[in-house]
Amino acid sequence: MKVPIARTGLTEDEVQSVLEPLRSGWLVQGPKVREFEQAWSSFTGADHSIAVTSCTTALHLSLAALGFGPGDEAIVPAFTWISTANVVEHLGGRVVFADIDLSTFNINPADIESLITPRTKAILPVHLFGLSADMKVINEIAQKHNLWVVEDAACGFGATFQNRHVGTFGNTGCFSFHPRKAITTGEGGMITTHDSQLAEKIRRLRDHGAAMNDLQRHLGPRPYLLADHPDAGYNQRMTDLQAALGAAQMQRAKAIVNERRELAGFYDKAFADLDWLRTPKAPTGYGHGYQSYPCLFEPGTVVRAVKSRDQQLLKEVSERRNVWMEELQKQGVSTRPATHAVHMLSYYRNRYQLKPEHFFAAQAANDCSISLPLFHGMSGEEQQYVIDVVRGRKA
């Protein structure tokens, strides 16, 4: 048997949903985009949802609309997908990395305040793998220092903190609809916010800076006149084909989240007695969305290595993890490192003269984490096979 790390699972109705905009002829930022946005706001509790081309453009538009620019600094976790840092670079800013809490893989709030300078303008907390960052502490720090908070909620569908959906705590929240996410439109993203003025600016910026989008103009009293452009915007509009697919999936949004939580629960029980594999946990007050199932390999040794800053010990664990991942691959179980430590990638390592040990917990997560297959539509037989293969490892 072969079990992929992820697989897109769509119903026939969802597949058929893309035919409606094709038949109507309205293919870009039309009624289906509006329907998807409304469904997203209803599910997350956000006052405004704005559909865009990706989570990366969602982050970019958020910072641009807030006024982030050249010379400004943004605090970013060192362990995240590279996009979180890239958008800061694209706007001429400076990335300031913070280390993570190895128990959650999320940014360590205790590291944030010491990194704030007069140039700091924003904090970009990431809700990695479906687990919320500690938004209470992060917002308290942001309010104290008058900083913007842009939540990278790429993995955040279904994730909650203190009974609120992620993406509703900061100035904006930014979601991804990449094929590995629980809701997918192939590529695509969504911005959430409670700020009406900010929402309007983001809507303009995604559409070349236009004061009125094509749907609004078409439905208005003078559809034959073009809109004014108060901003020099971008073309980051979602298509109605994508939105139709997303809106159709939102009809079973709760079922998708519940299924992922059930799959994670089966793994939790199956691996509860393995001291060499730490499974993901949701602290009290957190609701995990399980975009993926990230584990820490040989956690006791890794924690000891981090506390003592023992690079050799960490290297030995990483080498054993890599051998095990290769063995899993041979047996048909696809795995991945949870994500990467951005400060260890060539661009950021060279630009900021960084070493892996500068953010030791992020390095440990980079070198010793492993994500197991978890996806909507995963069969009981597939999951049991993964469990059997994993438990077959000799401690």
One Martini backbone bead per residue (centre of mass of N, CA, C, O) as a GRO file, in nm:
protein
  395
    1MET     BB    1   0.098   0.034   0.018
    2LYS     BB    2   0.007   0.384  -0.054
    3VAL     BB    3   0.065   0.691   0.138
    4PRO     BB    4   0.010   1.003   0.133
    5ILE     BB    5   0.045   1.309   0.281
    6ALA     BB    6  -0.171   1.404   0.060
    7ARG     BB    7  -0.528   1.459  -0.045
    8THR     BB    8  -0.768   1.541  -0.262
    9GLY     BB    9  -1.122   1.577  -0.153
   10LEU     BB   10  -1.395   1.553  -0.376
   11THR     BB   11  -1.697   1.603  -0.474
   12GLU     BB   12  -1.911   1.601  -0.733
   13ASP     BB   13  -2.039   1.876  -0.671
   14GLU     BB   14  -1.768   2.030  -0.660
   15VAL     BB   15  -1.678   1.970  -0.945
   16GLN     BB   16  -1.942   2.093  -1.079
   17SER     BB   17  -1.926   2.395  -0.976
   18VAL     BB   18  -1.734   2.512  -1.211
   19LEU     BB   19  -1.959   2.529  -1.439
   20GLU     BB   20  -2.121   2.781  -1.370
   21PRO     BB   21  -1.915   3.006  -1.456
   22LEU     BB   22  -1.870   2.897  -1.740
   23ARG     BB   23  -2.173   2.936  -1.828
   24SER     BB   24  -2.204   3.244  -1.744
   25GLY     BB   25  -1.908   3.406  -1.796
   26TRP     BB   26  -1.818   3.453  -1.492
   27LEU     BB   27  -1.464   3.438  -1.392
   28VAL     BB   28  -1.409   3.720  -1.227
   29GLN     BB   29  -1.494   3.860  -0.948
   30GLY     BB   30  -1.787   3.757  -0.869
   31PRO     BB   31  -2.049   3.590  -0.729
   32LYS     BB   32  -1.866   3.356  -0.617
   33VAL     BB   33  -1.680   3.527  -0.450
   34ARG     BB   34  -1.896   3.646  -0.268
   35GLU     BB   35  -1.998   3.373  -0.157
   36PHE     BB   36  -1.732   3.283  -0.030
   37GLU     BB   37  -1.690   3.522   0.159
   38GLN     BB   38  -1.953   3.484   0.322
   39ALA     BB   39  -1.890   3.196   0.421
   40TRP     BB   40  -1.628   3.269   0.570
   41SER     BB   41  -1.745   3.471   0.771
   42SER     BB   42  -1.948   3.277   0.899
   43PHE     BB   43  -1.732   3.069   1.006
   44THR     BB   44  -1.520   3.282   1.155
   45GLY     BB   45  -1.650   3.583   1.234
   46ALA     BB   46  -1.592   3.781   1.024
   47ASP     BB   47  -1.671   4.085   0.880
   48HIS     BB   48  -1.436   4.035   0.662
   49SER     BB   49  -1.387   3.897   0.326
   50ILE     BB   50  -1.095   3.846   0.100
   51ALA     BB   51  -1.031   3.737  -0.211
   52VAL     BB   52  -0.738   3.570  -0.336
   53THR     BB   53  -0.451   3.405  -0.478
   54SER     BB   54  -0.311   3.390  -0.182
   55CYS     BB   55  -0.146   3.399   0.112
   56THR     BB   56   0.083   3.574   0.017
   57THR     BB   57  -0.100   3.806  -0.091
   58ALA     BB   58  -0.241   3.852   0.176
   59LEU     BB   59   0.009   3.950   0.328
   60HIS     BB   60   0.091   4.173   0.133
   61LEU     BB   61  -0.173   4.340   0.140
   62SER     BB   62  -0.183   4.390   0.441
   63LEU     BB   63   0.082   4.549   0.469
   64ALA     BB   64   0.028   4.760   0.251
   65ALA     BB   65  -0.239   4.875   0.375
   66LEU     BB   66  -0.099   4.959   0.653
   67GLY     BB   67   0.213   5.079   0.557
   68PHE     BB   68   0.430   4.896   0.489
   69GLY     BB   69   0.796   4.951   0.445
   70PRO     BB   70   1.079   5.079   0.400
   71GLY     BB   71   1.266   4.989   0.699
   72ASP     BB   72   1.081   4.803   0.816
   73GLU     BB   73   0.976   4.585   1.083
   74ALA     BB   74   0.932   4.221   1.125
   75ILE     BB   75   0.801   3.965   1.320
   76VAL     BB   76   0.923   3.625   1.273
   77PRO     BB   77   0.917   3.308   1.259
   78ALA     BB   78   1.169   3.067   1.200
   79PHE     BB   79   0.919   2.857   1.183
   80THR     BB   80   0.823   2.845   0.845
   81TRP     BB   81   0.708   2.951   0.573
   82ILE     BB   82   0.871   3.165   0.355
   83SER     BB   83   0.640   3.376   0.299
   84THR     BB   84   0.637   3.534   0.565
   85ALA     BB   85   0.912   3.673   0.491
   86ASN     BB   86   0.894   3.764   0.191
   87VAL     BB   87   0.687   4.003   0.218
   88VAL     BB   88   0.882   4.187   0.363
   89GLU     BB   89   1.091   4.206   0.137
   90HIS     BB   90   0.902   4.308  -0.096
   91LEU     BB   91   0.855   4.589   0.088
   92GLY     BB   92   1.154   4.661   0.215
   93GLY     BB   93   1.199   4.505   0.463
   94ARG     BB   94   1.273   4.361   0.787
   95VAL     BB   95   1.366   4.062   0.918
   96VAL     BB   96   1.265   3.932   1.245
   97PHE     BB   97   1.356   3.673   1.427
   98ALA     BB   98   1.190   3.413   1.608
   99ASP     BB   99   1.152   3.185   1.822
  100ILE     BB  100   1.031   2.878   1.938
  101ASP     BB  101   0.799   2.652   2.065
  102LEU     BB  102   0.849   2.315   2.072
  103SER     BB  103   0.556   2.226   2.182
  104THR     BB  104   0.405   2.390   1.913
  105PHE     BB  105   0.586   2.550   1.676
  106ASN     BB  106   0.548   2.831   1.778
  107ILE     BB  107   0.580   3.127   1.867
  108ASN     BB  108   0.766   3.286   2.119
  109PRO     BB  109   0.654   3.531   2.321
  110ALA     BB  110   0.919   3.574   2.497
  111ASP     BB  111   1.088   3.688   2.232
  112ILE     BB  112   0.955   3.952   2.123
  113GLU     BB  113   1.018   4.213   2.296
  114SER     BB  114   1.339   4.210   2.250
  115LEU     BB  115   1.294   4.280   1.922
  116ILE     BB  116   1.206   4.562   1.967
  117THR     BB  117   1.201   4.859   1.774
  118PRO     BB  118   1.156   5.163   1.623
  119ARG     BB  119   1.101   4.985   1.341
  120THR     BB  120   0.872   4.836   1.446
  121LYS     BB  121   0.538   4.732   1.299
  122ALA     BB  122   0.524   4.400   1.310
  123ILE     BB  123   0.338   4.095   1.363
  124LEU     BB  124   0.378   3.738   1.244
  125PRO     BB  125   0.183   3.510   1.329
  126VAL     BB  126   0.171   3.147   1.332
  127HIS     BB  127  -0.065   2.879   1.259
  128LEU     BB  128   0.061   2.589   1.290
  129PHE     BB  129  -0.107   2.310   1.158
  130GLY     BB  130  -0.376   2.426   1.338
  131LEU     BB  131  -0.230   2.603   1.566
  132SER     BB  132  -0.252   2.843   1.774
  133ALA     BB  133  -0.138   3.112   1.877
  134ASP     BB  134  -0.072   3.339   2.140
  135MET     BB  135  -0.293   3.600   2.120
  136LYS     BB  136  -0.293   3.737   2.392
  137VAL     BB  137   0.007   3.811   2.419
  138ILE     BB  138   0.054   3.934   2.141
  139ASN     BB  139  -0.158   4.165   2.168
  140GLU     BB  140  -0.036   4.296   2.417
  141ILE     BB  141   0.230   4.374   2.284
  142ALA     BB  142   0.113   4.535   2.046
  143GLN     BB  143  -0.038   4.748   2.215
  144LYS     BB  144   0.205   4.854   2.378
  145HIS     BB  145   0.370   4.916   2.078
  146ASN     BB  146   0.197   4.980   1.830
  147LEU     BB  147   0.123   4.712   1.657
  148TRP     BB  148   0.086   4.507   1.407
  149VAL     BB  149  -0.137   4.224   1.319
  150VAL     BB  150  -0.050   3.941   1.111
  151GLU     BB  151  -0.211   3.654   1.037
  152ASP     BB  152  -0.082   3.333   0.973
  153ALA     BB  153  -0.354   3.116   0.844
  154ALA     BB  154  -0.291   2.892   0.633
  155CYS     BB  155  -0.357   2.645   0.861
  156GLY     BB  156  -0.640   2.767   1.020
  157PHE     BB  157  -0.863   2.586   0.956
  158GLY     BB  158  -1.053   2.533   1.255
  159ALA     BB  159  -0.900   2.723   1.438
  160THR     BB  160  -0.879   2.796   1.795
  161PHE     BB  161  -0.912   3.073   2.043
  162GLN     BB  162  -1.113   3.106   2.283
  163ASN     BB  163  -1.358   3.041   2.070
  164ARG     BB  164  -1.189   3.164   1.830
  165HIS     BB  165  -1.113   3.226   1.524
  166VAL     BB  166  -0.871   3.248   1.336
  167GLY     BB  167  -0.821   3.581   1.199
  168THR     BB  168  -0.973   3.768   1.455
  169PHE     BB  169  -0.728   3.933   1.618
  170GLY     BB  170  -0.609   4.104   1.412
  171ASN     BB  171  -0.599   4.308   1.153
  172THR     BB  172  -0.533   4.031   1.011
  173GLY     BB  173  -0.612   3.738   0.811
  174CYS     BB  174  -0.435   3.451   0.650
  175PHE     BB  175  -0.528   3.227   0.388
  176SER     BB  176  -0.520   2.893   0.249
  177PHE     BB  177  -0.584   2.695  -0.085
  178HIS     BB  178  -0.405   2.475  -0.101
  179PRO     BB  179  -0.402   2.133  -0.157
  180ARG     BB  180  -0.310   2.081   0.161
  181LYS     BB  181  -0.569   2.196   0.239
  182ALA     BB  182  -0.891   2.163   0.355
  183ILE     BB  183  -0.935   2.407   0.167
  184THR     BB  184  -0.959   2.413  -0.196
  185THR     BB  185  -0.844   2.607  -0.515
  186GLY     BB  186  -0.536   2.528  -0.555
  187GLU     BB  187  -0.531   2.839  -0.553
  188GLY     BB  188  -0.544   3.067  -0.273
  189GLY     BB  189  -0.711   3.331  -0.071
  190MET     BB  190  -0.770   3.494   0.261
  191ILE     BB  191  -0.908   3.788   0.412
  192THR     BB  192  -0.939   3.903   0.748
  193THR     BB  193  -1.164   4.150   0.909
  194HIS     BB  194  -1.296   4.431   1.121
  195ASP     BB  195  -1.193   4.655   0.921
  196SER     BB  196  -1.351   4.850   0.697
  197GLN     BB  197  -1.127   5.033   0.576
  198LEU     BB  198  -0.922   4.808   0.524
  199ALA     BB  199  -1.098   4.636   0.340
  200GLU     BB  200  -1.129   4.847   0.114
  201LYS     BB  201  -0.830   4.871   0.047
  202ILE     BB  202  -0.780   4.576  -0.026
  203ARG     BB  203  -0.986   4.563  -0.256
  204ARG     BB  204  -0.835   4.765  -0.428
  205LEU     BB  205  -0.548   4.638  -0.441
  206ARG     BB  206  -0.640   4.363  -0.583
  207ASP     BB  207  -0.777   4.582  -0.820
  208HIS     BB  208  -0.563   4.812  -0.918
  209GLY     BB  209  -0.718   5.036  -0.724
  210ALA     BB  210  -1.016   5.015  -0.741
  211ALA     BB  211  -1.322   5.160  -0.625
  212MET     BB  212  -1.461   4.943  -0.828
  213ASN     BB  213  -1.584   4.661  -0.915
  214ASP     BB  214  -1.728   4.485  -1.166
  215LEU     BB  215  -1.980   4.394  -1.012
  216GLN     BB  216  -2.066   4.668  -0.902
  217ARG     BB  217  -2.085   4.807  -1.180
  218HIS     BB  218  -2.285   4.608  -1.315
  219LEU     BB  219  -2.512   4.663  -1.075
  220GLY     BB  220  -2.523   4.944  -1.140
  221PRO     BB  221  -2.643   5.237  -1.302
  222ARG     BB  222  -2.328   5.266  -1.455
  223PRO     BB  223  -2.165   5.021  -1.629
  224TYR     BB  224  -2.015   5.207  -1.861
  225LEU     BB  225  -1.828   5.304  -1.631
  226LEU     BB  226  -1.531   5.363  -1.503
  227ALA     BB  227  -1.318   5.342  -1.253
  228ASP     BB  228  -1.148   5.456  -1.011
  229HIS     BB  229  -0.783   5.503  -0.893
  230PRO     BB  230  -0.649   5.566  -0.580
  231ASP     BB  231  -0.452   5.319  -0.636
  232ALA     BB  232  -0.154   5.127  -0.668
  233GLY     BB  233  -0.212   4.823  -0.756
  234TYR     BB  234  -0.315   4.484  -0.804
  235ASN     BB  235  -0.329   4.146  -0.942
  236GLN     BB  236  -0.530   3.961  -0.682
  237ARG     BB  237  -0.761   3.789  -0.808
  238MET     BB  238  -1.020   3.586  -0.787
  239THR     BB  239  -1.179   3.332  -0.927
  240ASP     BB  240  -1.485   3.177  -0.989
  241LEU     BB  241  -1.380   2.892  -1.003
  242GLN     BB  242  -1.250   2.886  -0.726
  243ALA     BB  243  -1.494   2.989  -0.559
  244ALA     BB  244  -1.689   2.761  -0.627
  245LEU     BB  245  -1.520   2.543  -0.488
  246GLY     BB  246  -1.509   2.675  -0.207
  247ALA     BB  247  -1.816   2.711  -0.154
  248ALA     BB  248  -1.887   2.410  -0.170
  249GLN     BB  249  -1.707   2.321   0.075
  250MET     BB  250  -1.849   2.505   0.296
  251GLN     BB  251  -2.102   2.312   0.331
  252ARG     BB  252  -1.868   2.103   0.489
  253ALA     BB  253  -1.678   2.231   0.705
  254LYS     BB  254  -1.734   2.082   0.975
  255ALA     BB  255  -1.681   1.796   0.865
  256ILE     BB  256  -1.384   1.838   0.794
  257VAL     BB  257  -1.282   1.907   1.074
  258ASN     BB  258  -1.387   1.653   1.222
  259GLU     BB  259  -1.229   1.446   1.058
  260ARG     BB  260  -0.943   1.544   1.133
  261ARG     BB  261  -0.981   1.502   1.438
  262GLU     BB  262  -1.034   1.198   1.425
  263LEU     BB  263  -0.770   1.114   1.295
  264ALA     BB  264  -0.591   1.230   1.518
  265GLY     BB  265  -0.713   1.056   1.746
  266PHE     BB  266  -0.613   0.783   1.640
  267TYR     BB  267  -0.316   0.850   1.659
  268ASP     BB  268  -0.297   0.922   1.955
  269LYS     BB  269  -0.372   0.637   2.059
  270ALA     BB  270  -0.157   0.468   1.895
  271PHE     BB  271   0.101   0.666   2.021
  272ALA     BB  272   0.095   0.705   2.340
  273ASP     BB  273   0.346   0.482   2.407
  274LEU     BB  274   0.557   0.663   2.247
  275ASP     BB  275   0.860   0.813   2.341
  276TRP     BB  276   0.980   0.873   2.028
  277LEU     BB  277   0.685   1.023   1.983
  278ARG     BB  278   0.553   1.343   1.936
  279THR     BB  279   0.245   1.456   1.946
  280PRO     BB  280   0.001   1.665   1.888
  281LYS     BB  281  -0.115   1.944   2.085
  282ALA     BB  282  -0.392   2.096   2.273
  283PRO     BB  283  -0.433   2.330   2.463
  284THR     BB  284  -0.607   2.495   2.669
  285GLY     BB  285  -0.823   2.681   2.449
  286TYR     BB  286  -0.761   2.494   2.202
  287GLY     BB  287  -0.834   2.443   1.847
  288HIS     BB  288  -0.763   2.195   1.631
  289GLY     BB  289  -0.731   2.158   1.265
  290TYR     BB  290  -0.530   1.963   1.121
  291GLN     BB  291  -0.361   2.013   0.853
  292SER     BB  292  -0.161   1.841   1.018
  293TYR     BB  293   0.086   1.582   1.159
  294PRO     BB  294   0.311   1.693   1.382
  295CYS     BB  295   0.618   1.559   1.487
  296LEU     BB  296   0.857   1.446   1.735
  297PHE     BB  297   1.168   1.315   1.729
  298GLU     BB  298   1.299   1.227   2.001
  299PRO     BB  299   1.218   1.447   2.232
  300GLY     BB  300   1.406   1.412   2.476
  301THR     BB  301   1.671   1.464   2.319
  302VAL     BB  302   1.598   1.733   2.191
  303VAL     BB  303   1.550   1.897   2.448
  304ARG     BB  304   1.833   1.850   2.559
  305ALA     BB  305   1.983   1.983   2.322
  306VAL     BB  306   1.857   2.265   2.351
  307LYS     BB  307   1.938   2.328   2.645
  308SER     BB  308   2.261   2.262   2.570
  309ARG     BB  309   2.340   2.323   2.276
  310ASP     BB  310   2.369   2.035   2.111
  311GLN     BB  311   2.465   1.968   1.796
  312GLN     BB  312   2.545   1.668   1.790
  313LEU     BB  313   2.285   1.551   1.907
  314LEU     BB  314   2.098   1.666   1.690
  315LYS     BB  315   2.234   1.525   1.449
  316GLU     BB  316   2.176   1.234   1.537
  317VAL     BB  317   1.869   1.253   1.529
  318SER     BB  318   1.839   1.346   1.235
  319GLU     BB  319   1.966   1.094   1.109
  320ARG     BB  320   1.752   0.897   1.220
  321ARG     BB  321   1.510   1.028   1.090
  322ASN     BB  322   1.600   0.996   0.794
  323VAL     BB  323   1.610   0.690   0.795
  324TRP     BB  324   1.310   0.651   0.869
  325MET     BB  325   1.185   0.802   0.629
  326GLU     BB  326   1.303   0.607   0.421
  327GLU     BB  327   1.156   0.355   0.529
  328LEU     BB  328   0.871   0.459   0.491
  329GLN     BB  329   0.891   0.501   0.187
  330LYS     BB  330   0.943   0.200   0.117
  331GLN     BB  331   0.648   0.130   0.262
  332GLY     BB  332   0.448   0.381   0.149
  333VAL     BB  333   0.512   0.627   0.354
  334SER     BB  334   0.449   0.956   0.353
  335THR     BB  335   0.674   1.223   0.439
  336ARG     BB  336   0.764   1.517   0.644
  337PRO     BB  337   0.869   1.785   0.735
  338ALA     BB  338   0.683   2.012   0.873
  339THR     BB  339   0.904   2.233   0.805
  340HIS     BB  340   1.097   2.526   0.787
  341ALA     BB  341   1.387   2.704   0.857
  342VAL     BB  342   1.440   3.010   0.734
  343HIS     BB  343   1.733   3.080   0.851
  344MET     BB  344   1.856   2.817   0.677
  345LEU     BB  345   1.816   2.953   0.423
  346SER     BB  346   2.003   3.099   0.191
  347TYR     BB  347   1.892   3.385   0.177
  348TYR     BB  348   1.877   3.444   0.495
  349ARG     BB  349   2.155   3.354   0.575
  350ASN     BB  350   2.304   3.566   0.393
  351ARG     BB  351   2.160   3.838   0.452
  352TYR     BB  352   2.186   3.794   0.797
  353GLN     BB  353   2.406   3.612   0.905
  354LEU     BB  354   2.313   3.308   0.972
  355LYS     BB  355   2.264   3.051   1.215
  356PRO     BB  356   2.113   2.780   1.331
  357GLU     BB  357   2.173   2.852   1.649
  358HIS     BB  358   2.013   3.123   1.672
  359PHE     BB  359   1.755   2.907   1.639
  360PHE     BB  360   1.730   2.623   1.801
  361ALA     BB  361   1.435   2.529   1.794
  362ALA     BB  362   1.401   2.559   1.488
  363GLN     BB  363   1.620   2.361   1.416
  364ALA     BB  364   1.497   2.116   1.557
  365ALA     BB  365   1.238   2.115   1.388
  366ASN     BB  366   1.375   2.086   1.113
  367ASP     BB  367   1.549   1.810   1.193
  368CYS     BB  368   1.300   1.644   1.391
  369SER     BB  369   1.057   1.649   1.223
  370ILE     BB  370   0.725   1.480   1.149
  371SER     BB  371   0.489   1.416   0.898
  372LEU     BB  372   0.185   1.263   0.873
  373PRO     BB  373  -0.071   1.132   0.729
  374LEU     BB  374  -0.342   1.379   0.655
  375PHE     BB  375  -0.679   1.355   0.518
  376HIS     BB  376  -0.937   1.395   0.335
  377GLY     BB  377  -1.052   1.060   0.288
  378MET     BB  378  -0.917   0.882   0.476
  379SER     BB  379  -0.879   0.564   0.533
  380GLY     BB  380  -0.872   0.316   0.761
  381GLU     BB  381  -0.661   0.146   0.610
  382GLU     BB  382  -0.450   0.366   0.575
  383GLN     BB  383  -0.411   0.441   0.873
  384GLN     BB  384  -0.338   0.159   0.979
  385TYR     BB  385  -0.084   0.132   0.811
  386VAL     BB  386   0.068   0.364   0.935
  387ILE     BB  387   0.062   0.261   1.223
  388ASP     BB  388   0.210  -0.008   1.173
  389VAL     BB  389   0.472   0.114   1.061
  390VAL     BB  390   0.544   0.296   1.297
  391ARG     BB  391   0.532   0.066   1.521
  392GLY     BB  392   0.774  -0.104   1.381
  393ARG     BB  393   0.967   0.054   1.523
  394LYS     BB  394   1.262   0.058   1.687
  395ALA     BB  395   1.365   0.208   1.986
   0.00000   0.00000   0.00000
